Amino acid sequence: MLMELSIRNFAIIDEISISFEEGLTVLTGETGAGKSIIIDAIGLLIGGRGSVDFVRHGSKRAEIEGMFSVESSVSKELAALLEDMGIASNEEQTIVLRREMTTQGKSICRVNGKLTTLALLREVGQLLVDIHGQHEHQHLLQADKHLTFLDRYAGTSLEKAKREFEKLYEQFIKKRDQLLQLTENEQQMAQRLDLIQYQFKEIENAKLELDEDKELEDERQKLNNSEGLYKTVHGTYESLYGEGKGLEWVMAAMNQIEEAASMDPELHTVKETIANCYYLLEESSFSLRDYYEGIAFDPDRLNTIEARLSEISQLKRKYGDTVNDILEYASTIEEEMDTLTNREQRLVQWEEELSSLVKDLTIEAEHLSQLRQKHAVKLKKAIQQQLKELYMKDTVFDVAFNKVLPSNVTIQQLLKSSPFNKTGLDQVSFMVATNQGEPLKPLAKVASGGEISRMILALKAILAKHEGVTSIIFDEVDTGVSGRVAQAIAEKIYRVSIGSQVLCITHLPQVAAMADTHLFIEKKQQSGRTQTVVRPLNETEQTEEISRMISGVEITDLTRQHARELIIQAKETKII
């Protein structure tokens, strides 16, 4: 859920910081006070389209930052997305989004402090917040999203069938791509075969060995340094083992301490230490002697190595950064050569395999579709009940399925276009008829603003807990309604807030009375500039604000009494 929101230099907002709570938060205020500006800021924060007009006059940039707590319903998906973005999750299960807009139109996006693209910010934001405006109901009106909603509503009961289908679909796409590549222009195939045959022969003739380049470079370094190594190592040996040098002095010391130890046993340990040092130094001297005697001054070998490394360098420029990369490339093109050389046999084999995959995919897609249709019936009944509670008992809701089974599809047709996608064969759309006797129409074509608002609310009441999004924003979705319908909408919005945080801009006193938290938004003049101010209302202030919403102009004792009654009724509704 959205915990904190900070806005600076955005539209008429100078600087505000708002803390949000769980449940239903209602935002009210007079027209033009800046209610929708706050929602616009949240929309920008989660990847919405920006504009230089958002930057407050006289400022260089607008800044919006939001801190969200991550619920378990989205934490797994969000964690995977953050990992792909290279952003570490924190133990507090919080995430901070930040967006800046400059007067030059530049947009700066950050997730947990790390710079990211607008597209990735939008991906993260869509997992956290869902905004529904008066004229823009976003995903729920988009037919291409309806299958996703149905699958989420179905939940875990579809997971196994979806995994089986997706596994086969990946095999299908891979085999289809192989066939597409194999059926390209004959001339291109012949040219490709000539090229990779030449490349393979060039690599094969080089007779490369694994890690050969590293071993040759190490040997070259030793040969280049052989003279210096000989002088240094030989000098070290002479310092230790030469006449009148280190070991002779240590030997003399060892003889003397041995004589002393025979007179005083306390010196026995010192005697042993000196003796050990002598023998260790002697052994090291022998190792140094063996090393410098093994150093070879071989200019011919050095020339051979240089020539070999030059040959390998030529191959690296063409086929890989290391010898191992070159050998791996050779293995890859060897397989491709085999495929192109035996093209006709491979064509027959792969076409048979693709046809078999299509049959298996069709069976799995049918199974998946049958499961979806069972859940569609349940969803239809649940939505119908919600609509009834919103005084739309004559409205009919349905889930329409459209799929074309790939029967008698030729290989050539499959290569041009696939009847499948990664979700199956189903195309799903939510259909509605708002009056008896009318035909079902796509949800997006429902005409009345009030009807759209209630349809969206009914869908949201059912789907909210399945969508994963934990913060839902309603921006005046209660438009065009009044009376008992307004009360029903208020109760429905509250029910949605039980499972998700809901922020709601409203002009309906019934909705305001349902608030767990009531924020009042107003404009004030400070230093000759208009500023938006947000403050939470206590119960007395809430009563006054709801009275204003009821009367429109003048607050009277009668409107105050009505407001108190609405608040009491709201409290009683929450208990039920």
N, C-alpha and C positions, 0 to 999 in steps of 0.2 A: 504494500500500500504506500501511497504518497505520505511521507512524514513531514517533510519541510519543503517549502518553496520560497526561493529568494528571487526577486525581480528588481532590476535596476535599469533606469533610462529606457523604459519600454512604453511607447505611446505616451499617455498622460501620466504614467506611473514614474515617479522619481526614484523611490526606493522603498520596497516593502518586503517583509519576511512573514510568512504565514505558517503556523504549525497546524497540521491536520490530525484528526483522531479517527478511530475506527467508526464504522456505522455510517449513518446518514448525516452529511454536512450540507446545509442549505445556504446558498448565497443569495441575498436579496439587496435591493437598493433601488433608488429612482432610476428612470431611464437615462442613460448616458453617464451613469456614475462610474462605469468601468468594469461591470460584472463580466461581460463577454471578453474584455481585454485579458482578464486573468486566464480564461479558458484558452484564448489565443496564445498566450504565453506558454501554457502547458503543451498545447499542440505543437508549438515551435520546438519546445524542449524534447519532444519525442520524435522529431524528424519531419515536422510539417514544413510546408513551403514558406520561405522567408521573404522579406521585402525590406528595402531601406526605409520605407514609411514607418516601420515598427520602431525605428530609433527615435527617441525623444528629441524634440527640437533643441538644438544647442549642444547636444552630446555627440561623441564620436562613435559610441557603440552601445548596443543594448546587451544586457547580460541576464541570463536566466539559469538558475541552478535548482535541481530538485534531488532530494535524498529519499530513496525508497527502501522499505523493508521487503525482503524477498520471501514470498510464501512458498510452502512446499509444493503447491500445484504447478509452479513455474520454475522452481529452483533447478531442477534437473536440466530442462531445456535451456534455461538461461546460462547455467554453468557451462554447458557444452558450447554455446555461442561465444561466451567470454573466453573460453579456452582457445577456440578457433581464432579469436581476435588477439590472443596473446595477453589477455588481461586476467590477473589473478583474482579469485574470489576472496572475500574476507570472512573471518570467523563470525563477525556480527551479523552476517546475512543481510547486508545492506549494499546498495549500489547508488552511486552519485552520477547523475547526468548533468552536463553543462553545455550551454549553447550561447555563442556570442554572434551578434550581427553588427557589422560596421556600416558606416555611411557609404562606403565604396561597394557595398553588396557582398563583402566577404563573410563567409560563415565559418566559424571555428567550433568544432565539436569535440567533446571529451567524455569518456566513460571511465569512472574511477580515476580521474586525473590524466588518463592517457589519451593523446590526440587520436582521433579516428575519423572516418569518413561519414558524411551525412547518411549514406545508405546503411551503414552499419549501426549508426545511432538510431535510425528508424527501426531496424530489426529488433534492437533491444527494447526500444520504446513501445513497440506493438505488443511485447510480452508483458508490459507493466500497466499500460493505460489504454482504455477504449473510450473514445469520445463520440457522443451522439448529439448532433446539433439539430436545430429546428428544420433545416433544409438538407442536412447532410448526415444520413444515418450510416454512412460508411459500409462496413462489411456486410451487415445484415441485409442490405438491399442489393448487394452484388451477387448475381446468380452463380458466378464462378466460385463463390465462397461457401455456397450452401452445402456442398458435399462435405467440406471440412467440418461445418457445424454439426451435420448429421453424424459423422464419424466420432466427433467429440462427445456427442450426446450418447452414442452407443457405448463409448468407453472401452474397457478392457475386453469386452466380449468379442470385439473385432480384431484384436491385436494379432492373434495367431494366424487368422486368415489373411490379414494384410501382410504379415511377414512372409508367408508362403508365396503370396502373389508377387511381392517386391523382389524376392529371391529369383523367381522364374523370369520376371521382367528384366532384371539386370542381365541374365543369361541371354534373353531374347535380343536385347539391344546390342550386346557384344557380338553375337553371331550375325545380326543384321548388318552391323558396321563392317564386319569382316567380308561379308558377301558384297556389300557396296564397293569396298575397295577392290575386290577381286574382279568385279564386273565393269571396272572403269575402261576407258578407251584402250583398245588393243595396242595401239602405237605407244601410248604412255606406259603400258605394262612392259612392252618389249624394251623400251628405253630404260625403264627402271631396273629390269633384270640385267641388262648390259652394265649398268652403273654399279650395282651391288656385287656383280660377279668380279668386276675389276677391283673394287674395294676389298673384297674378301681375299682375292689372290694376292694383293699387295700386302695385306696384313699377314696372311699365311706364309708368304715368302720371307717375311722378316723373322719368323721363328721366335717370337717373343715368349718370355717366361714370366710367370707371376712375380711382381715386385722387382723385376730385373732392373728397372731404372733406379730405384732406391739403392740397390746393392752396388750398382756401377758408380753411382754418385759418391757413395761412402768410400769405395776403393780409390776413386780418382782423388778424393780429398787426402787420403793417406799418402798416395804417390806424390802429390804436389807438395806435401809437407814432409816427405821422407828425409831430406837432408837436415832440416831443422830438428825433426824428431830424433834423428840419430845423434846429433850433437848434444841435445838436451839430455836424452836418456843416458848416453854414454858418460856425460859429465857427472850426472847423478850417481851412476855406478862407481866412478872413480873416486868421488867424494866419500863414498862409504867403504869401498873395498881396496882402494889404492894404497900403495905403501906409505906408511906414516899418516894415514887418514882415519876417518871416523871409527871403523870397527877395531882398529888396533888400539885406539884410545879407550874404547869401551872394554876391550879384552883386558887392558892393563888395570882399568878400574875394577873389573870383575875379579881379577887375581888378588888385588889388594883387599877388597871387601871380604873375600873368602877367608883370607888370613885373619882379618879382624873378627869375622863371625866365629872363627874357631876359638877366639879368646872371650867373646861375649855373645851368648846365644840370642840376645835381643836383636842383634843385627842380621839374624837368619832371614827374616822376611825381606829386608832390603837387598840382601845378597841374591835371593830368588828373583826379585823384580829385575835387578840389573842383568842377571843371567837370561831371563826371558826376553828382555829388550835386545840383548846381543843376538840371540838366535833368530828373533823376528827380523832384525835388520839384516842379518846374514841371508835369510831366506828371501827377503825383498831384493837384496843385491843380485842373487842368482836369477830372480825373475826379470830384473832390469837387463841383465846380461843376455838372457834368452831373447828378450824383446828386441834389443838393438841389433843383435846378430841376425834376427829374422827380417829386419828392414831391408827391402830390395830397392836398388836404384835401377829401375827398368823403364827407360824412356820409350821403348817399343810398346810395352804394355800400356803405357799412358796414352800413346797415339791410338792404339786399338780401341781403348775405352772412349776416347774423344770421338772417334769415328762412329762407334756404336750409339753413343748418346745423341749424336747429330742425326743419325738415321731415325732414332726413336722420336726425337723432337719434331721431325717432319711429319711423322705419323700422328703425333699428339695434336698438331695444328689442324688435322683433318678429322680425327676420330675420337678424341677424348683427352682429358687432362692428365691421366696416368696410364701406365701400361695395362693395369687391370681394367680401366674404362675401355681401352681399345679392344681388349680381348672380349669384354662383355658385348661391345658393339658388333664384333665379328660373329659372336654366337647368335645375336639377334638377326643379322642379315642372312646368316646361313639358313635359319628357319624360313625367312622370307623367300630366299632363293628356292628352297624346296617347295614352298607353296606356289610360287609363280611357275616353276618348271613343271609341276604336276597340276596345273591350273584346272584342267577339265575334270580330273578325278576329284579335286577339292570342291569344285563347283557342285557336282552331284552330291557329294558327301554333306556339304554344308547346307544345301537346299533341303535335303532330307531332315537334317537336324533342326533347321528353322521351322519346317512344317510340323515336326513333332512338338517343338516348343509352343507353337501357336495353338495346337490342340490342348496341351497341358494348361496353357495360360487361359484359354477359353473356359475350361472346366473350373479353374480357380476363380476366374472373374465371375462366373455364374454363381458359384458358392458364396462369394463375397457379396454379390448383389442381393441374393436371397436373404442373407443376414441383415443387410441394410434395410431391405423392404420391411422386415419384421420390426425393426426399431423405428422405421418411418411411421408405422401404424401407431406405435406408442407415443411418438412425438406429436403426431396429429391429434390424438386424444388429449394429451397434456396441454397443447396450445389452445384447443377448443375450450377447455375448462378455464384457462386464463382469460380468453376472450369473453366468455360468459360472465366472469367476475368483473370485467371491464365494460359491461353493458353492450356487448357486441354479440349477443346470442344468435343472431341471424347470419353472422359471418361464418363462412366455410373456409377452413384452412386445409391444404393438402400438400403432399410432397410428390412432385412429378418426377418419374424416372424416364430417361431416354437413353437407350443403348442400341448399338448395331452390332450384332454378333458377326464375327469374321468368317462366315461360311463361304466355301468355294472361292476364297481369296487367293489369287495367284502370287507367286514369288515376286514377279515384277511389280504388282500392286503394293506388296508389303515393303519393297525397297523404296517406293515413291512416298508412301505415307503409312504410318502405323495406326491400326485401329485401337491400339492400347495406349494408355499412358500409365504413369507409375501408380495411379490410384485405382486402376481397373478399366472397366468399360462404361461405368455409370456416369451419366450427366444428370445432376439433380438440381431442381429449382423449386423454391417455395411458391405455391400458388394460392390466390385468395379470391373469394367472391364476397363482397361486403353486404350484398342484399340477396334475398331469396329470388331464385329464378335467373340470376345473372351467371354468366359463364365464369369459370376460374380464369384469373389473370395473374401474370407475374407480380410478385410482391412490390416491385419498384413502380408499378403502374397504378397502385391504389391512389385515388385522386385526392381525397380530403386530407388536410393537414392533421386534423384531430384523429382521423382513422389511422393514418400512418403512425402517429405518436403512440396510439394504443397498441397497434400491431407490433411495433418495435418493442414496447414495454412487455407485452405478452411473451415475445420471443426471448427477450433478455431475462425475464423472470425464470424461464425454463433453462436457458442455455448458459447463464452466467457462471454457474458452478462447474460447468463442463468446459468453458472456454480457456480457463487458465489465467486470464487477466484478472488482477486483483483490485484494480482501481477503475471504476466506471464513472464517466462524467456525462450527465444529462444537461444539455444547454437549451433550456426552454422547450423541452419535448412535450410539455403539457399545454402547448398552445392550442387554441380553438376549442377548449372544453370548459365546462362549468358544472355547478350543481353536484348531483350524485356521481356523475362521471369523474369530476375533479376529485371527489373524496376517494373513489375507487383507485384512481391513478396514484393519489398520495399513499394509500395503503400498499399498493403494488410496488412503488419505488422503495418504500420502507422494507418490504419483504426481500427485495433484491439486495438491500444493504446489509441484511443479516449474514449473507455469505460472502459479500464483497464490500470494500469501501466504496461509497457512492458520494460524489460531489454533484450537487444539483442547483442550477440557476433556475429560479422559478418566479412567476408572478401570481401563483395560486396560493392563497392563505392556507388552504388545506394541506398542501405540501410543506409549507413553512412550519406549520404546527407539528408536523411529524419529525422535525429535525432532532437529532441527538446533539448536534452542534449547529448554532445559527450564527453565520458571519454576515455583518452588515457592511456594505460597500457604499462609500459616499465620496463626493468631490469637495475639496476644500481649496481656498485661495491662500497661498503662502508666497510672500515676496513677489507678488504680482504674477505668479504662475499657478495654473490649475494642477492639483495633485489628487491622485486616488488614495484613499485611506481605507484600510480594512480593520474591523474590530469585532471581537466576539460579543454577543449579546447575552446578558443574564435574563432570567425569566421575566422580570418586569419590563426590560427593554424589548424582549421578544414579543410580549403582549402588545406593546405600543406599535412595533413594526407591523405585526399582523393586522392591527387595527387600521394602520395606514393603507395596507394592501387591500383591505375590505372596502374602505370608504373611498379611496382614491384621492381625496382632497382633505376633507375635514375629519379629524378624529373626534368621536363623540363617546359619551358613556355607553351608548347602545353598541357601537362598533367594538369598544373595549370588552363589553360583556360577551359579544359574539366571539371575539378573539380568545377570551378565557375558556369559553365553551369548546372551541376547536382544540385548544391545547389539552383540556381535560379528556376530550374524546380521543385524541391521539394517544395519550397515556394509557387509556383503557384498551385501545386497539393493540398497543404494544404488549400488553400483559397477556392477551388471548393467544 
